[in-house]
Amino acid sequence: MNIRPYTRAANLPDLLKNRIMVLDGAMGTMIQQYKLTEADYRGTRFVEHAIDVKGNNELLSLTRPDVISAIHAEYLTAGADLIETNTFGATTVAQDDYDMGPLAYEMNLVSAQLARAACDQFSTPEKPRFVAGAFGPTPKTASISPNVNDPGERNVTFEQLRKAYYEQGKALMEGGADVFLVETIFDTLNAKAALFAIEELFEDTGERLPVMISGTVTDASGRILSGQTVEAFWYSLRHAKPITFGLNCALGADLMRPYIAELAKICDCYISCYPNAGLPNPMSDTGFDETPEITSGFLKEFSTAGLVNLVGGCCGTTPAHIKAIADGVNGLAPRHLHAH
């Protein structure tokens, strides 16, 4: 297959080859620290909106861009090489839950512009910063029934997902994303819809961005929710030629290690790992167990063992976690890329 060269972030493969790179931490965890009210989420523009919107974090890119920009700046100050756009739930499919589907394009566009401005402010020739346009899983799945009594039922189609992801990608690209990150995948068919849409977008625009893929292992069975082992998950998505492939979210780093080690053996691309800060703990400020020292200690060990190329944090991680992770992996050799 003849693959066009990258039109953005063309220097990223060399950077990943030469050092372990750092992704940012949780957006939602940081937003929670601001203790925003329903009125904050609505701003002046959505005062009359018929249903509650508190918790619709993507809306904040439009109503409280100051908060989103401040969080980006904190992660960049902590040492993140890549920051994710505030677009985890910014698809029409997810926003329809708030009757805000028509705003999805604008949410992606503005979120990418906010991240772009932050990266441009912090980038230096020695440490360039990258905007990772984030594609979340959506709350609906193409291969799992929402109805326990009817295993054949589906609440979304591949085509609906493809269309939503295409719109998301187009807006992220227009807003200045350098790379695309398809993340927290619990249903491989949803991921295939996102990757199909991204490929279609590349064909239509003549652009090509590095694509990162990150799945989530939901329990100790070592499978993603739609039933695949991590090995099967890789083989079913490797055709997309991702620049990185890995895992994020559901488990803390220690429980994730065997699956990262397995991917490190079989993948012919760079490996990413950005775990939650351990397991949920309602008594903690962040809602999760691990301090920066604990999470960064695990990721440093992964790095010393030669398993990873890109590390960061998911739920419960903060700029303090990212700083500890960045400091911990500084100077350590990245995993060597091997061809199959």
MARKEDREN-212324 format. One line per 4 residues: number of its first residue (from 0); their letters; for each residue x, y, z of N, C-alpha, C. Coordinates in steps of 0.001 Angstrom, whole numbers, plus 500000, padded with zeros to 6 digits. Example, Ala and Ser with C-alpha at 12.3 -4.5 7.8 and 13.67 -1.06 7.14 Angstrom:
0) as) 513190 494310 507800 512300 495500 507800 513200 496700 507800; 512850 497750 507080 513670 498940 507140 512900 500030 507870 .
END
This chain:
0) mnir) 500850 498814 500000 500000 500000 500000 500890 501242 500000; 500656 502131 499056 501452 503343 498948 500883 504412 499879; 501661 504771 500888 501139 505726 501874 501758 507098 501639; 500897 508099 501554 501386 509472 501365 502151 509931 502604 .
4) pytr) 503141 510798 502425 503850 511326 503601 502926 512206 504445; 503300 512344 505712 502506 513194 506607 502569 514651 506150; 501426 515315 506149 501391 516745 505818 501463 517599 507084; 501301 516970 508248 501460 517670 509530 502272 516768 510463 .
8) aanl) 502950 517381 511418 503729 516628 512422 504680 515631 511770; 505289 516034 510656 506189 515125 509927 507427 514770 510751; 507739 515607 511754 508910 515345 512611 508602 514397 513768; 507325 514044 513951 506952 513224 515115 507596 511825 515101 .
12) pdll) 507639 511111 513965 508269 509780 513996 509711 509816 514497; 510486 510817 514073 511876 510912 514526 511965 511193 516014; 511073 512046 516495 511075 512356 517928 510756 511102 518745; 509748 510333 518291 509369 509109 519007 510486 508062 518970 .
16) knri) 511262 508097 517912 512366 507150 517762 513484 507462 518750; 513635 508761 519057 514799 509191 519835 514565 509394 521318; 513309 509594 521714 513067 509749 523152 511637 509336 523490; 511415 509096 524769 510057 508794 525221 509313 510122 525306 .
20) mvld) 508180 510175 524630 507410 511421 524606 506278 511368 525625; 505782 512547 525973 504809 512653 527071 503517 513287 526568; 502421 512592 526852 501082 513091 526564 500545 513740 527842; 499527 514580 527717 498999 515244 528912 498185 514283 529780 .
24) gamg) 497547 514835 530811 496747 514032 531729 495258 514311 531543; 494493 514086 532592 493034 514151 532488 492531 515587 532333; 491598 515752 531423 490902 517041 531284 489754 517104 532304; 488936 516034 532344 487773 516022 533245 488146 516199 534710 .
28) tmiq) 489231 515542 535134 489688 515656 536524 490022 517109 536858; 490676 517789 535915 491056 519185 536152 489839 520111 536129; 488898 519822 535234 487671 520632 535189 486932 520535 536531; 486924 519333 537113 486235 519137 538406 486800 520050 539489 .
32) qykl) 488104 520341 539404 488734 521177 540431 488167 522607 540414; 487607 523002 539281 487054 524362 539166 485659 524489 539787; 485061 523334 540114 483730 523315 540753 482721 524224 540013; 482641 524032 538724 481766 524872 537890 480298 524522 538109 .
36) tead) 479448 525516 537970 478008 525334 538177 477306 525167 536821; 476035 524845 536895 475211 524792 535682 475300 526122 534915; 475296 527224 535641 475374 528557 535001 476704 528754 534283; 477795 528224 534863 479109 528312 534202 479083 527571 532866 .
40) yrgt) 478497 526373 532891 478433 525576 531663 477588 526280 530590; 476510 526932 531010 475608 527579 530048 476184 528875 529484; 476934 529606 530314 477395 530919 529887 476199 531800 529552; 476400 532802 528699 475263 533648 528305 474546 533055 527098 .
44) rfve) 475276 532282 526321 474736 531802 525045 473659 530733 525220; 473756 529930 526259 472851 528778 526399 471944 528875 527632; 471686 530085 528067 470845 530315 529255 469487 529633 529090; 468957 529658 527890 467601 529145 527645 467569 527668 527268 .
48) haid) 468718 526992 527222 468730 525593 526759 467832 524728 527647; 467039 523871 527014 465941 523190 527721 466388 522150 528744; 467539 521519 528536 467944 520481 529503 469267 520845 530164; 469522 520233 531325 470750 520526 532073 471979 520156 531244 .
52) vkgn) 473004 520987 531325 474219 520731 530548 475461 520581 531438; 475294 520719 532737 476450 520531 533631 477006 519129 533414; 478323 519038 533255 478943 517745 532961 479260 517574 531487; 478705 518446 530648 479029 518399 529222 480326 519194 529022 .
56) nell) 481451 518535 529320 482731 519251 529381 483150 519888 528061; 482727 519282 526953 483106 519827 525643 482472 521200 525404; 481320 521430 526030 480634 522716 525893 481484 523859 526456; 482336 523533 527433 483155 524574 528075 484120 525243 527101 .
60) sltr) 484470 524549 526007 485329 525187 525002 484636 526425 524428; 483304 526405 524434 482533 527546 523912 482161 528545 524999; 481861 528035 526206 481345 528935 527257 482399 529354 528275; 483413 528520 528512 484502 528869 529443 485865 528507 528831 .
64) pdvi) 486177 529100 527666 487466 528768 527027 488653 529118 527911; 488456 530055 528840 489536 530423 529761 489964 529225 530613; 488986 528422 531034 489278 527235 531859 490061 526207 531048; 489590 525937 529830 490240 524927 528984 491668 525367 528638 .
68) saih) 491838 526640 528291 493178 527151 527949 494116 527076 529154; 493587 527372 530339 494417 527326 531557 494880 525891 531837; 493999 524922 531617 494365 523509 531843 495429 523078 530830; 495248 523447 529565 496276 523138 528555 497631 523699 528987 .
72) aeyl) 497632 524958 529432 498888 525615 529821 499551 524891 530990; 498730 524421 531932 499296 523690 533083 500005 522411 532642; 499383 521688 531708 499998 520439 531234 501260 520702 530412; 501239 521769 529623 502426 522109 528832 503568 522550 529748 .
76) taga) 503232 523298 530778 504237 523708 531773 504824 522486 532476; 503975 521476 532709 504418 520249 533395 505344 519402 532518; 505373 519683 531205 506301 518946 530335 505659 518104 529255; 504343 518237 529042 503683 517438 527992 504177 517866 526611 .
80) dlie) 504496 516876 525779 504864 517133 524381 503616 517234 523507; 502594 516475 523886 501331 516490 523146 500200 516788 524121; 499271 517642 523693 498062 517848 524500 496838 517485 523670; 495859 516912 524356 494630 516493 523680 493619 517633 523648 .
84) tntf) 492905 517707 522539 491807 518663 522449 490679 518234 523391; 489901 519200 523834 488779 518924 524742 487574 518431 523927; 487739 517257 523287 486720 516799 522337 486333 515336 522517; 486650 514774 523689 486369 513354 523932 484917 513003 523598 .
88) gatt) 483988 513883 523975 482564 513622 523724 481963 514560 522689; 482810 515119 521815 482309 516132 520876 481909 515543 519521; 481151 514462 519562 480540 513967 518321 479047 514270 518384; 478412 514309 517226 476956 514496 517221 476291 513379 518011 .
92) vaqd) 476826 512157 517904 476239 510995 518592 476222 511219 520105; 477325 511709 520661 477392 511953 522107 476638 513219 522503; 476753 514268 521705 476120 515549 522055 474598 515511 521946; 474077 514558 521189 472622 514414 521115 472008 514149 522491 .
96) dydm) 472795 513579 523412 472309 513351 524783 471941 514672 525471; 472566 515755 525038 472299 517089 525615 471489 517967 524653; 470963 517366 523597 470304 518137 522526 471235 519187 521945; 472497 518831 521815 473487 519778 521294 474259 519212 520098 .
100) gpla) 473693 518197 519445 474347 517596 518288 474816 518603 517241; 473986 519602 516898 474390 520574 515871 475612 521426 516250; 475972 521435 517540 477126 522231 517979 478444 521461 517883; 478386 520174 517525 479586 519330 517579 480721 519898 516727 .
104) yemn) 480404 520338 515512 481461 520850 514633 482175 522039 515277; 481380 522965 515780 481961 524156 516411 482791 523786 517643; 482301 522828 518438 483053 522386 519626 484439 521868 519236; 484482 521050 518180 485765 520502 517735 486676 521585 517184 .
108) lvsa) 486103 522450 516383 486881 523528 515773 487506 524416 516847; 486688 524886 517780 487172 525809 518812 488135 525102 519770; 487826 523862 520113 488723 523101 521007 490105 522950 520379; 490140 522651 519088 491432 522521 518397 492157 523859 518357 .
112) qlar) 491411 524936 518145 492031 526272 518114 492632 526643 519474; 491934 526280 520556 492452 526565 521905 493753 525789 522164; 493751 524501 521800 494950 523672 521999 496088 524155 521098; 495744 524555 519878 496749 525061 518927 497439 526313 519489 .
116) aacd) 496624 527237 519997 497180 528481 520552 498105 528180 521734; 497702 527225 522574 498528 526854 523739 499850 526239 523279; 499786 525328 522310 501009 524688 521816 501939 525700 521157; 501367 526611 520377 502194 527616 519698 502913 528509 520707 .
120) qfst) 502247 528737 521835 502847 529577 522875 504043 528879 523541; 503963 527553 523687 504983 526811 524435 506044 526147 523563; 505786 525996 522266 506705 525275 521379 508059 525967 521266; 509116 525170 521280 510461 525677 520976 511086 524705 519974 .
124) pekp) 512138 525105 519270 512779 524166 518335 513250 522883 519032; 513713 523000 520284 514195 521814 521020 513041 520950 521516; 511910 521594 521826 510771 520852 522366 509487 521327 521682; 509280 520840 520451 508034 521209 519776 506840 520579 520482 .
128) rfva) 505702 521255 520465 504488 520725 521101 503456 520436 520013; 502644 519410 520267 501705 518934 519248 500277 518894 519787; 499345 519238 518907 497920 519142 519240 497408 517775 518784; 496946 516984 519745 496345 515679 519427 494829 515842 519399 .
132) gafg) 494260 515754 518216 492808 515850 518072 492158 514572 518578; 491373 514685 519666 490857 513495 520363 489491 513057 519839; 489424 511782 519437 488176 511128 519038 487801 510159 520158; 486705 510415 520865 486288 509510 521943 485420 508380 521415 .
136) ptpk) 485031 507450 522281 484338 506239 521831 482849 506429 521533; 482251 507513 521967 480800 507772 521982 480115 506864 522999; 478965 507281 523525 478267 506455 524525 477482 505302 523886; 477517 505200 522549 476777 504127 521876 477756 503204 521155 .
140) tasi) 477412 501932 521070 478342 500992 520466 477699 500244 519310; 478512 500041 518267 478004 499433 517036 477932 497913 517106; 478580 497309 518099 478596 495841 518101 478086 495206 519390; 477546 496026 520295 477017 495472 521547 475571 495948 521710 .
144) spnv) 474696 495031 522078 473287 495388 522244 473079 496178 523536; 472244 497230 523505 471901 497939 524739 470804 497223 525522; 470279 496141 524945 469127 495453 525527 469493 494003 525832; 469513 493677 527118 469941 492335 527528 469021 491248 526957 .
148) ndpg) 467780 491601 526651 466834 490612 526127 466887 490452 524603; 467654 491304 523942 467744 491207 522483 469178 491474 522031; 469972 490404 521941 471387 490590 521606 471613 491186 520219; 470604 491151 519356 470752 491699 518007 470459 493189 517909 .
152) ernv) 469947 493770 518980 469570 495194 518921 470822 496085 518920; 470757 497193 518190 471841 498188 518176 471242 499581 518319; 471943 500468 519039 471414 501834 519169 472171 502834 518303; 473103 502341 517472 473793 503206 516516 474317 502330 515384 .
156) tfeq) 474417 502899 514189 474938 502125 513053 476362 502584 512730; 477067 501734 512006 478411 502064 511530 478366 503372 510740; 477359 503509 509895 477244 504683 509031 477026 505975 509841; 476197 505891 510892 476000 507069 511760 477318 507472 512434 .
160) lrka) 478058 506465 512892 479341 506735 513541 480341 507313 512545; 480405 506711 511359 481342 507195 510336 481096 508678 510038; 479834 509019 509885 479470 510398 509554 479857 511345 510698; 479572 510925 511933 479897 511758 513103 481409 511942 513242 .
164) yyeq) 482152 510863 513039 483610 510940 513166 484234 511757 512031; 483647 511676 510839 484163 512460 509712 484040 513954 510035; 482877 514327 510544 482651 515729 510905 483621 516169 511999; 483823 515286 512983 484749 515600 514072 486164 515812 513526 .
168) gkal) 486619 514891 512683 487969 514988 512121 488152 516240 511284; 487156 516555 510494 487231 517728 509613 487390 519011 510439; 486603 519121 511504 486671 520309 512363 487996 520370 513124; 488467 519225 513616 489743 519195 514340 490889 519620 513421 .
172) megg) 490841 519136 512187 491867 519485 511215 491824 520985 510904; 490624 521482 510714 490450 522907 510413 490933 523779 511571; 490763 523293 512789 491179 524057 513970 492659 523983 514272; 493397 523112 513554 494852 523097 513723 495445 521865 514385 .
176) advf) 494711 520740 514420 495274 519509 515003 496483 519038 514192; 497495 518515 514896 498690 517962 514254 498573 516460 514042; 497935 515797 515003 497769 514339 514947 496336 514019 515351; 495896 512838 514995 494581 512355 515427 494788 511240 516444 .
180) lvet) 494012 511275 517522 494087 510249 518566 492707 509624 518736; 492590 508366 518318 491344 507609 518500 491532 506828 519796; 490796 507221 520841 491180 506750 522181 490037 506101 522959; 490454 505415 524046 489528 504765 524983 488559 503851 524231 .
184) ifdt) 489096 503097 523281 488258 502241 522434 487818 501016 523233; 486494 500873 523375 486005 499644 524011 485224 498788 523021; 484973 499331 521828 484282 498585 520780 485067 498764 519483; 485643 497674 518993 486499 497758 517806 485741 498284 516588 .
188) lnak) 484450 497995 516507 483681 498459 515349 483543 499984 515353; 483374 500569 516536 483379 502034 516635 484716 502596 516134; 485809 501949 516560 487138 502409 516140 487291 502292 514632; 486776 501207 514065 486861 501040 512611 486083 502145 511891 .
192) aalf) 484950 502548 512465 484182 503649 511879 484999 504944 511919; 485672 505192 513045 486500 506401 513169 487658 506356 512174; 488321 505221 512081 489487 505101 511194 489078 505169 509726; 487918 504607 509405 487393 504681 508042 487108 506144 507681 .
196) aiee) 486474 506868 508622 486158 508279 508401 487428 509107 508235; 488440 508817 509050 489709 509551 508977 490386 509316 507627; 490389 508069 507174 490998 507741 505876 490262 508467 504744; 488950 508487 504861 488109 509180 503880 488431 510691 503868 .
200) lfed) 488599 511248 505044 488948 512664 505185 490302 512955 504532; 491268 512068 504754 492589 512236 504126 492466 512211 502595; 491659 511283 502100 491450 511198 500643 490831 512487 500108; 489848 513002 500838 489103 514178 500370 489921 515469 500436 .
204) tger) 490852 515536 501395 491574 516801 501626 492997 516796 501077; 493536 515600 500813 494939 515517 500408 495897 515643 501587; 495360 515799 502790 496190 515872 504008 496428 514455 504534; 497454 514297 505363 497617 513056 506111 498307 513363 507427 .
208) lpvm) 497611 513046 508513 498137 513281 509853 498509 511947 510477; 499529 511933 511346 499782 510705 512108 498536 510340 512922; 498216 509053 512978 497044 508587 513725 497509 507710 514885; 497053 508053 516065 497346 507264 517266 496084 506507 517661 .
212) isgt) 496251 505263 518074 495108 504429 518458 495334 503921 519877; 494326 504077 520728 494463 503609 522104 493170 502956 522576; 493283 501699 522970 492121 500941 523445 492069 500908 524957; 491004 500323 525463 490898 500207 526918 490480 498794 527311 .
216) vtda) 491278 498189 528180 490979 496856 528710 490121 497064 529950; 488896 496542 529911 487939 496948 530944 488008 496141 532240; 488628 494976 532208 488744 494211 533455 489900 493221 533340; 490058 492398 534365 491214 491509 534427 491165 490365 533404 .
220) sgri) 490085 490298 532619 490037 489273 531567 491035 489600 530455; 491501 490859 530432 492448 491255 529394 491804 491484 528047; 490498 491737 528055 489789 491983 526792 489177 493376 526789; 488990 493915 525581 488211 495134 525497 486738 494735 525568 .
224) lsgq) 485857 495694 525777 484457 495379 526077 483781 494557 524977; 484162 494809 523710 483522 494054 522627 484136 492665 522441; 485012 492255 523373 485387 490840 523449 486761 490444 522967; 487500 491378 522353 488796 490983 521817 489905 491052 522857 .
228) tvea) 490860 490140 522718 492110 490269 523470 492891 491431 522854; 493916 491913 523558 494675 493040 523004 495392 492648 521716; 495790 491383 521618 496460 490924 520396 495499 490978 519205; 494284 490466 519409 493276 490501 518336 492917 491941 517992 .
232) fwys) 492863 492767 519008 492554 494192 518825 493591 494840 517892; 494859 494549 518136 495930 495075 517273 495769 494563 515838; 495582 493269 515692 495526 492715 514331 494310 493219 513553; 493249 493581 514252 492066 494053 513531 492158 495533 513147 .
236) lrha) 493135 496262 513722 493252 497695 513414 494598 498089 512799; 495519 497149 512673 496870 497517 512227 496883 498027 510788; 495848 497673 510015 495788 498147 508614 495765 499676 508525; 495365 500333 509614 495297 501799 509616 496682 502433 509700 .
240) kpit) 497712 501612 509863 499100 502086 509945 499266 503207 510981; 498860 502935 512227 498980 503987 513253 500440 504291 513565; 500702 505520 514011 502063 505862 514441 502312 505313 515845; 501245 505313 516689 501334 504664 518003 500092 503794 518206 .
244) fgln) 500266 502772 519017 499168 501877 519376 499362 501545 520840; 498274 501528 521609 498459 501225 523024 497160 501206 523778; 497280 501441 525085 496124 501346 525978 496040 502571 526871; 494815 502906 527239 494611 503980 528207 493396 503659 529073 .
248) calg) 493232 504456 530100 492041 504467 530945 491917 503278 531883; 490962 502414 531684 490275 501605 532682 491075 501046 533849; 492273 500601 533630 493035 500019 534738 494174 500959 535124; 494644 500821 536353 495870 501525 536729 497057 500885 536022 .
252) adlm) 498194 501572 536072 499364 501127 535313 499806 499710 535680; 499769 499382 536970 500291 498060 537360 499473 496928 536742; 498141 497109 536673 497290 496072 536087 497378 496064 534560; 497817 497184 533987 497929 497309 532536 499213 496688 531993 .
256) rpyi) 500193 496488 532862 501526 496126 532392 501577 494889 531493; 500924 493766 531872 501050 492579 531003 500514 492821 529585; 499504 493674 529472 498911 493920 528146 499798 494845 527323; 500441 495800 527993 501403 496668 527299 502610 495835 526845 .
260) aela) 503040 494921 527707 504183 494059 527355 503842 493195 526140; 502604 492724 526079 502179 491910 524937 502183 492741 523654; 501634 493946 523722 501620 494815 522541 503046 495171 522116; 503922 495404 523090 505309 495761 522776 506001 494648 521993 .
264) kicd) 505572 493407 522218 506155 492267 521489 505659 492195 520049; 504362 492508 519833 503767 492212 518518 503601 493411 517596; 503568 494631 518129 503251 495796 517284 504470 496275 516500; 504243 496614 515236 505333 497178 514431 505213 498702 514350 .
268) cyis) 504654 499300 515406 504614 500769 515497 505001 501134 516931; 505001 502420 517243 505361 502857 518593 504235 502531 519575; 504612 502365 520853 503648 501943 521884 503339 503096 522837; 502029 503271 523098 501603 504309 524040 500932 503679 525258 .
272) cypn) 501035 504377 526375 500378 503918 527600 500047 505137 528450; 498744 505370 528653 498385 506446 529588 497243 505985 530485; 497644 505434 531643 496686 504812 532563 495970 505831 533446; 494910 505349 534085 494295 506117 535171 495255 506151 536356 .
276) aglp) 494997 507066 537270 495814 507130 538485 495339 506045 539455; 495543 504798 539062 495094 503672 539887 493605 503437 539740; 492995 502984 540806 491571 502648 540785 490759 503768 541433; 489465 503852 541118 488653 504932 541690 488656 504925 543215 .
280) npms) 488698 506119 543792 488647 506279 545239 487884 507575 545544; 486614 507430 545915 485774 508623 546116 486283 509547 547216; 487150 509046 548089 487649 509871 549193 488780 510813 548752; 489355 510539 547582 490505 511336 547146 490037 512582 546392 .
284) dtgf) 490888 513620 546376 490555 514877 545684 490287 514668 544200; 491066 513764 543601 490939 513544 542158 489935 512435 541837; 489496 511708 542893 488604 510567 542670 489340 509275 542375; 490694 509333 542447 491502 508140 542165 492601 507987 543201 .
288) detp) 493131 506775 543264 494032 506359 544329 495446 506938 544301; 496058 506975 543117 497508 507105 543072 498005 508547 543082; 499063 508757 543847 499768 510039 543851 500659 510101 542608; 501152 511291 542265 502068 511404 541119 503266 510458 541215 .
292) eits) 503805 510279 542423 504993 509430 542594 504700 507980 542219; 503505 507512 542603 503159 506109 542342 502963 505873 540844; 502118 506698 540213 501848 506519 538782 503129 506660 537971; 503924 507683 538275 505151 507907 537500 506158 506787 537734 .
296) gflk) 506146 506204 538936 507046 505079 539226 506752 503880 538326; 505462 503575 538151 505083 502468 537261 505536 502749 535829; 505266 503963 535351 505588 504278 533957 507100 504353 533732; 507823 504744 534765 509288 504737 534655 509789 503295 534511 .
300) efst) 509172 502391 535277 509572 500979 535178 509260 500427 533781; 508098 500770 533233 507746 500347 531858 508823 500830 530885; 509264 502062 531112 510245 502679 530214 511596 501992 530337; 512001 501736 531559 513279 501053 531799 513261 499665 531172 .
304) aglv) 512079 499039 531166 511941 497696 530585 511843 497730 529052; 511865 498936 528477 511850 499060 527020 510510 498775 526375; 509419 499113 527084 508086 498760 526583 507366 499898 525867; 507779 501154 526100 506924 502274 525666 507685 503376 524909 .
308) nlvg) 506911 504125 524130 507433 505296 523410 506706 506581 523783; 505461 506441 524250 504638 507603 524594 503893 507287 525884; 504047 508148 526890 503382 507928 528178 502646 509195 528598; 501637 509011 529420 500866 510144 529924 499871 509628 530941 .
312) gccg) 498785 510373 531134 497819 509970 532145 496402 510097 531649; 495507 509313 532268 494089 509387 531946 493357 509831 533221; 492213 509249 533530 491385 509740 534636 492165 509826 535954; 491949 510920 536670 492579 511082 537984 493994 511625 537939 .
316) ttpa) 494553 511814 536734 495908 512372 536657 495826 513890 536485; 496831 514580 536986 496871 516041 537052 498209 516524 536483; 498398 517826 536351 499719 518309 535927 500861 517816 536818; 500583 517623 538106 501627 517093 539001 502012 515668 538595 .
320) hika) 501018 514871 538199 501322 513516 537707 502161 513584 536432; 501771 514475 535518 502475 514568 534233 503901 515065 534435; 504090 515996 535358 505456 516472 535637 506312 515329 536185; 505741 514551 537111 506490 513423 537683 506797 512371 536613 .
324) iadg) 505838 512134 535715 506040 511166 534623 507135 511678 533676; 507036 512956 533283 508028 513542 532356 509428 513508 532974; 509522 513861 534253 510825 513830 534934 511355 512403 535020; 510439 511462 535278 510842 510059 535456 511389 509410 534195 .
328) vngl) 510821 509764 533047 511261 509108 531793 512339 509908 531071; 512631 511095 531569 513628 511945 530918 514972 511218 530805; 515492 511129 529596 516800 510491 529395 516744 508987 529218; 515572 508373 529460 515468 506918 529268 515250 506606 527789 .
332) aprh) 515797 505473 527354 515692 505100 525935 514282 504627 525611; 513747 505046 524472 512427 504552 524065 512503 503117 523561; 511366 502461 523502 511301 501116 522926 511738 501178 521459; 512543 500198 521048 512982 500133 519651 511853 499632 518779 .
336) lhah) 511731 500263 517637 510720 499831 516675 511237 498591 515972; 510382 497558 515873 510812 496383 515115 509778 496052 514067; 510235 495691 512921 509320 495349 511826 508973 493873 511906; 507799 493526 511366 507395 492120 511336 507449 491614 509923 .
END
